[in-house]
């Protein structure tokens, strides 16, 4: 398989090297967590400084004996080298039942700089504080960005390949397949394994068909304001008995598995967060195409999904903006600044263009405003609002 360097993630990992926290890589299945640890291992062993690096992959047969926590501890303890920095890198750490006691003990001994990856069934962000008492650094990984997609395929004119990225997505393992239907079958396999192992098994779900229906509903409604109670009502009206508490739990599980990301609404005028009616975006659009095909296609909402995940990838804290009765697609915050962003498909018609810029013009503060759309033109300005082609923005290093 062709590999490309993902320097953004590797540099983030290098930047926290030797900091006394447990470093944990999280993200949707097959997003490259193990490959990142491989790259970090190569970085360590190629560095000329004297050090000891212990690499364990618990999904491999050669490490089968370490699935016992006592054996895992003894193996690491014996591999320790006095007088030099010791780095411990463990893949699929959840395969060892009781791994958290081993890791916490090693952490308390202050002998190792520890790096972990594992199945989302055990590496959920919400569980990390419980497992490791808040003594961890969570590095979140996402599927390939549009920029990484272009690097992988050596695309000379990136903007020409934007439509390919929308349908193929960022799950790089699927790029090996020559037939797109085969690629979608691979992606569907990731989706089903996430459902069965990361959610059904982890949370002891008894009603898997209901979970799948809720996932399908969220996929079909990416970018729409979504009420848990409304989902329950839709299912009930279709003769499927459930309630909003169960639906709320299942939606939460889907987000904890990193298939979906919830976006809270933010009252711009009142400068406060609104807990009702979140929006949900997919970790990667390929899951939608693999499961729903081109059913109910709304490219404006799909483009919103791309921008939402890219903003997270770039390290922004992201909300859905609310100003009076108007909605601003995203309020992105970082380093004390806010950025207001609208996303659209085609703004060539004056009526559509004015509809998109109106909410941005209603905001009276001085923070930057941007309209991202499929313009196929160079960047322009309108009343202080940046108008940017979505392909150019996604392929850029910053906004």
BELZI-V676437 format. One line per field, one symbol per residue. psi: psi as a letter, one per 40 degrees, with the letter a starting at -180 (. if undefined). A space follows every 10 residues. Layout:
psi->???
This chain:
psi->hhiiigdddd dddddehehg ihhhhiiiif efdddddddd dddddeheih ihhhhhheei deeddeehdd ddddddddeh hieihhhhhh ifdedhhedd ddddddddef eihhhiiiie defhdeeddd defefihhhh iiihiddddd ddefhdgdde edddddddae gddeedhdhd dddddddddd ddddddddcd ddefhegddd ddddddddde fheihhhddd dddddddffh haiddddddd ddddddeedi hihiihhdde fiiheigiih iidhdddddd debfhfhgdd dddddddddd dddeeihhih ihhbeihhdh hhhhfeiihh hihichfdhd ddddddeddd deheieiiii hhigdfiiia ihfehhhhhd ddddeidi.
